[in-house]
Amino acid sequence: MKKIKYYYNTNTLRYEKLETPLRVTLLRILGFIAASIVTAVIIVSVAFKYLDSPKEKIMRQQLEASEENYELLTEKIAKLQQQMTDLEKRDNDVYRTIFEATPIPDSAREKEMENLKERILVERMKPNDLSISIANTINKLSARLAFQKNSFDEIAGFIKNKELLLAATPAIQPVSNKDLNRIASGFGYRIDPVYKTVKKHEGLDFSAPQGTPIYATANGVVKVAGNLGNGYGNHVVIGHGYGYETLYGHMVRVKVRNGQSVKRGEIIGWVGSTGKSTGPHLHYEVHKNGNPIDPVYFFYNDLTPEQFDRILKMAASGNQSFD
């Protein structure tokens, strides 16, 4: 039941019923509604400023996770870039230096200044752009890795060519000479045994009993095998490639034939005294690009430094040649 209120009217000296005018009632209602709205606005503003909605909480968690992942990826990319830089430096300063190849210019690779600009650009990016930035960085690293792989493939070719060059370079003595006493005459001007005049001797003479095996000093292909009437008697000429040729003269018998491939250390004939010769011996020459060079400098594969020094002194003596 609605409670009725009374008030004492001093004019009439009676208690009369209290009636609130409609206008006042409406004003009170409007005032209450306005206060409620203002209070609600204040509460919502404070809530939006200091409290997260469930959706915002999820988005904030996703953003934090993305930032952590980005930091991890950035660290990994930095390590990869450092490793890539080390590989490129090793490629230029070590591998290509060893194989006498031209270093790759920096312009062919990604320069450090471009990397720096890229990092500054990434730092200014918004979180939703980070994935695109990371993808671009990884693509650039992949391109650099592919470029470096091609470089290493090229170096592998250098290694293969270097192995072929080493195999084609004369590197052993053509006859067994363990006691180092078989060099009878060296390279240079020597006394001709027949004409007794000073004449240039374009090889080394190894004194050895007839029938002593003669070995190819490097891999190659036989270009001459026989007696051409040029004073070398039965002789062999081997083309090794890379400008190298070797000649083995005055054999008693030739084992190989023209066009045959031979390996270093393979027997190609036996010591004799055919052609212009005064006794059983091997005349051995080394040519580079058609020019005779001292064979003594190509005995590095089967001699110690002390033995090599001893052979140098023996080959330098100005004695008479055997042919």
GIJO-V848653 format. One record per helix or strand of 2 or more residues. SS is the DSSP state (h for helix, s for strand). FROM is the first residue (numbers start at 1). TO is the last residue. Records with the same first field share a line. If there is no record, write none. Layout:
SS->FROM-TO ; FROM-TO
This chain:
s->6-9 ; 14-17 ; 183-185 ; 188-191 ; 198-201 ; 204-207 ; 213-215 ; 220-227 ; 234-241 ; 244-254 ; 261-262 ; 267-272 ; 281-288 ; 291-293
h->22-50 ; 54-98 ; 106-108 ; 112-123 ; 127-168 ; 295-298 ; 305-315
